[in-house]
């Protein structure tokens, strides 16, 4: 009888919280012309802006098609290292590795299966190979997870709690043969968590060709252990009103892995759109927040600055990223620092 593969949890690994120190950040360069269309040039410009903003706080590795490596160097500057390898798309939060760490400080990579958000886009085979390429580049151990999942579908607090949405992880276009209990078990095994909180919904517009079926990073962000930021409109006529109230109902009645009730901060995003202020990236000492030139920008930036008083809040263009289906959190993946550094 062959031995079962060793899981991260069984090996003493767990995913650190995103606010913990990073050794670097991963991004991938815009490449799918069928997605971006006439916005491809704008996407490259805004990815450059995001990369430069992050590189002011921490090193950045830009995964890119080999023919784009010179363009990445020219646009992004010396703080950004190109990593040439064939790719299909540019949403590394979803197709890239998820990083875990053990008590000795060793960082490993988890390779979830990627099927382009329920096979919305083809091809996706190159993107599905990115975790192994990155792990080899970084000299890391890799754990292959028997689960189709994207990094934008969950948040963890680094203390045993994971938050996700039923809308996404229970969609049959991901893992049709797995039950909710089996999916939850895989999350615990491969991310080192013990408590999973299931919210009903992601954003209502998170469907269609550029959608992800309700990723959590379109409606929520972890602030600290026991504390979440939730986007919830105050307009009862808004399509998001009932959905956000259902999410708030679950959060207000949930306890995390430490038994704490959750503190909830609410961000009212204003008129409904596919843009999410909570889709921000926590860099070492910084918060990279998408803004769109609306009156709500200043209110969102002010609230986020209050929630992260020890970090510099940097606004970056969000319209083109939202057109493509995401924001700064979707186009990044943090590499946690080793405890030995």
C-alpha positions in Angstrom: 0.0 0.0 0.0 1.4 3.4 -1.0 1.7 6.1 1.7 -0.6 9.0 1.6 1.1 12.3 0.7 2.2 14.4 3.7 0.0 17.5 4.1 1.3 20.9 5.3 -0.7 20.6 8.5 0.7 17.1 9.2 4.2 18.5 8.5 3.8 21.4 10.9 3.1 24.1 8.3 0.3 26.7 8.3 -0.4 29.8 6.2 0.7 33.0 8.0 -1.6 36.1 8.0 -1.0 38.6 5.2 0.0 41.3 7.6 3.0 39.3 8.8 6.4 40.3 7.3 7.1 39.4 3.7 10.4 38.4 2.0 8.9 39.5 -1.3 5.7 39.9 -3.4 4.7 38.0 -6.6 2.9 39.4 -9.5 2.4 38.3 -13.1 2.4 40.5 -16.3 -0.8 41.1 -18.3 -0.8 38.8 -21.3 -4.3 37.5 -22.3 -5.4 39.8 -25.1 -8.8 38.1 -25.3 -9.5 39.5 -21.7 -8.0 42.9 -21.9 -8.7 43.8 -25.5 -8.1 47.5 -26.1 -7.3 47.9 -22.4 -4.1 45.8 -22.6 -1.9 48.8 -22.8 -3.7 50.5 -19.8 -3.4 47.2 -17.9 0.3 47.1 -18.4 0.5 50.7 -17.2 -1.5 50.1 -14.1 0.3 46.8 -13.2 3.5 48.8 -13.5 2.1 51.4 -11.1 1.1 48.7 -8.6 4.5 47.0 -8.9 6.4 50.2 -8.3 4.2 51.0 -5.3 4.8 47.6 -3.7 8.6 47.7 -4.6 8.9 50.8 -2.5 8.1 48.5 0.5 9.4 45.1 -0.4 11.1 43.2 -3.3 8.9 42.1 -6.1 9.1 39.1 -8.5 7.2 39.6 -11.8 6.3 36.3 -13.5 6.1 37.0 -17.2 6.3 35.4 -20.6 9.9 35.3 -21.7 9.3 37.8 -24.5 8.0 40.3 -21.9 11.0 40.2 -19.6 12.8 43.2 -21.1 9.6 45.3 -21.0 9.1 44.4 -17.4 12.6 45.6 -16.5 12.2 48.8 -18.5 8.8 49.7 -17.0 9.1 48.5 -13.4 12.7 49.4 -12.5 15.4 47.8 -10.4 13.1 46.8 -7.5 11.3 44.3 -9.7 12.8 41.0 -10.8 11.3 39.3 -13.9 10.8 35.6 -13.7 10.4 34.4 -17.3 8.1 31.4 -17.9 5.2 30.8 -20.2 1.9 32.1 -18.7 -1.6 32.5 -19.9 -3.0 35.3 -17.7 -2.1 37.7 -15.0 -3.9 36.9 -11.7 -1.3 35.3 -9.6 -3.3 35.4 -6.4 -5.5 32.8 -8.0 -3.1 30.6 -10.1 0.2 31.1 -8.2 1.4 29.3 -5.1 0.0 29.8 -1.6 2.8 30.0 1.0 2.9 28.2 4.3 5.5 28.2 7.1 6.5 25.9 9.9 7.7 26.7 13.4 11.3 26.4 12.4 10.8 29.2 9.9 10.9 27.1 6.7 8.6 28.4 4.0 6.9 26.0 1.6 4.5 26.4 -1.3 1.0 24.9 -1.7 0.0 24.0 -5.3 -3.8 24.1 -5.6 -5.2 22.9 -8.9 -6.2 25.9 -11.1 -8.9 25.5 -13.8 -9.3 29.2 -14.8 -12.3 29.9 -12.6 -14.4 27.0 -13.7 -12.8 26.8 -17.2 -13.9 30.2 -18.1 -10.7 30.8 -20.1 -8.6 28.6 -22.3 -5.7 27.9 -22.3 -4.8 27.8 -18.6 -2.2 25.0 -18.5 0.7 27.4 -18.3 -0.9 29.2 -15.4 -1.5 25.9 -13.6 2.2 25.2 -13.8 3.3 28.5 -12.2 3.4 27.3 -8.6 5.9 24.6 -9.4 8.0 27.1 -11.4 8.0 29.6 -8.5 8.7 27.0 -5.9 11.7 25.8 -7.9 13.0 29.3 -8.4 12.7 30.0 -4.7 14.1 26.6 -3.7 11.0 25.7 -1.7 9.3 22.5 -0.8 6.0 22.1 -2.6 2.8 20.4 -1.5 0.3 19.4 -4.2 -3.3 19.9 -2.9 -6.1 17.7 -4.3 -8.4 20.7 -4.6 -9.3 23.2 -7.3 -9.1 26.6 -5.6 -7.9 30.1 -6.1 -6.1 32.3 -3.6 -8.7 35.1 -3.8 -11.3 32.6 -2.5 -10.1 32.8 1.2 -8.5 34.8 3.9 -6.7 33.4 7.0 -5.8 35.1 10.3 -2.6 33.1 10.8 -4.1 31.7 14.0 -6.3 28.9 12.7 -9.2 30.7 11.1 -10.2 30.8 7.5 -13.0 32.8 5.9 -14.4 31.9 2.5 -17.7 32.0 0.5 -20.2 29.3 -0.3 -20.9 31.0 -3.6 -17.4 30.2 -4.8 -16.1 27.1 -3.1 -19.3 25.2 -3.4 -19.8 26.0 -7.1 -19.8 22.7 -9.0 -17.5 24.1 -11.6 -14.6 23.7 -9.1 -14.8 20.4 -7.2 -18.1 18.8 -8.2 -17.3 15.4 -6.6 -16.4 16.9 -3.2 -18.8 17.7 -0.4 -18.6 20.8 1.8 -17.1 18.8 4.6 -14.4 17.3 2.2 -13.5 20.8 1.0 -13.3 22.1 4.5 -11.1 19.2 5.4 -8.7 19.9 2.6 -8.5 23.6 3.6 -7.5 22.5 7.1 -5.0 20.0 5.8 -3.3 22.3 3.3 -3.5 25.7 5.0 -3.1 24.6 8.6 -6.4 26.0 9.8 -8.9 24.5 12.3 -12.0 26.8 11.9 -13.7 27.7 8.6 -16.3 30.4 8.4 -18.5 30.2 5.4 -20.1 33.4 4.2 -23.0 33.1 1.7 -21.8 35.6 -0.9 -19.1 37.4 -2.8 -19.9 40.4 -4.9 -23.0 40.1 -7.2 -21.2 41.3 -10.3 -18.5 38.6 -9.8 -19.9 36.4 -12.5 -19.6 36.3 -16.3 -16.5 36.0 -18.4 -14.3 38.1 -16.0 -15.9 36.7 -12.8 -14.7 34.4 -10.1 -18.0 33.2 -8.7 -17.8 35.2 -5.5 -14.3 35.5 -4.3 -14.0 36.7 -0.7 -11.5 39.4 -1.6 -14.2 41.3 -3.3 -16.2 41.9 -0.1 -13.9 41.4 2.9 -10.4 41.8 4.2 -8.8 40.6 7.5 -7.5 43.5 9.6 -6.1 41.6 12.5 -6.9 38.5 14.5 -10.5 38.7 15.4 -11.1 41.8 13.2 -12.5 42.0 9.7 -13.3 44.8 7.3 -16.5 44.2 5.3 -17.9 46.1 2.3 -21.6 46.7 3.0 -23.8 49.3 1.3 -26.2 51.4 3.3 -28.5 51.7 0.2 -31.4 49.3 0.6 -32.1 49.6 -3.2 -28.6 48.4 -4.1 -28.2 44.9 -5.4 -25.5 44.3 -2.8 -27.6 45.3 0.2 -29.3 41.9 1.0 -26.1 40.0 0.2 -23.9 42.1 2.4 -26.5 41.9 5.2 -26.5 38.1 4.9 -22.7 38.1 5.2 -22.8 40.4 8.2 -25.3 38.1 9.9 -23.0 35.1 9.6 -19.9 37.1 10.7 -21.7 38.6 13.7 -22.7 35.1 14.9 -19.4 33.4 14.3 -16.4 32.8 16.5 -12.8 32.3 15.3 -10.4 29.5 16.1 -9.5 31.2 19.4 -13.2 31.5 20.4 -13.3 35.2 19.8 -16.4 36.9 18.4 -15.4 38.9 15.4 -15.0 42.7 15.5 -16.5 44.1 12.3 -15.6 47.3 10.6 -17.9 48.3 7.7 -16.8 50.2 4.5 -19.7 51.6 2.5 -18.4 51.5 -1.1 -21.1 53.9 -2.4 -23.0 53.2 -5.6 -22.8 49.6 -6.8 -20.0 48.7 -9.2 -17.5 45.9 -9.8 -14.8 47.9 -8.0 -13.8 46.8 -4.5 -11.9 49.0 -2.1 -11.2 46.0 0.2 -9.3 44.3 -2.6 -6.0 45.9 -1.3 -2.5 44.4 -0.8 -0.8 44.6 2.6 2.9 45.2 1.9 5.7 45.6 4.5 4.7 48.9 6.1 2.2 49.8 3.3 -1.4 49.3 2.1 -1.9 49.4 -1.7 -5.5 50.4 -2.3 -7.4 50.6 -5.6 -9.1 54.0 -6.2 -11.3 55.0 -9.1 -11.7 58.8 -8.9 -15.1 58.7 -7.1 -16.1 60.7 -4.0 -15.9 57.5 -2.0 -12.1 57.2 -2.6 -11.2 59.6 0.2 -13.6 58.0 2.7 -12.2 54.6 1.9 -8.6 55.7 2.2 -9.3 57.4 5.5 -11.0 54.3 7.0 -8.2 52.0 5.8 -5.6 54.4 7.3 -7.4 54.2 10.7 -7.5 50.4 10.5 -3.8 50.2 9.7 -2.2 53.1 11.6 1.3 51.8 11.4 1.2 51.5 7.6 1.4 54.0 4.8 -1.7 53.9 2.6 -1.0 54.3 -1.1 -3.8 54.7 -3.7 -3.3 53.1 -7.1 -5.5 53.1 -10.2 -8.3 50.6 -9.9 -10.6 51.0 -12.9 -8.7 48.9 -15.4 -8.0 46.2 -12.8 -11.7 46.1 -12.0 -12.4 45.8 -15.8 -10.2 42.8 -15.9 -12.0 41.3 -12.9 -10.0 42.3 -9.8 -7.8 44.7 -7.8 -4.3 44.8 -6.2 -5.0 41.8 -4.0 -6.0 39.7 -7.0 -2.8 40.5 -8.9 -0.4 39.9 -6.0 0.7 37.1 -3.7 2.8 37.6 -0.6 5.8 35.4 0.2 6.1 35.3 4.0 9.5 36.0 5.5 11.3 33.1 7.1 11.5 33.3 10.9 15.3 32.6 10.5 15.8 35.9 8.6 
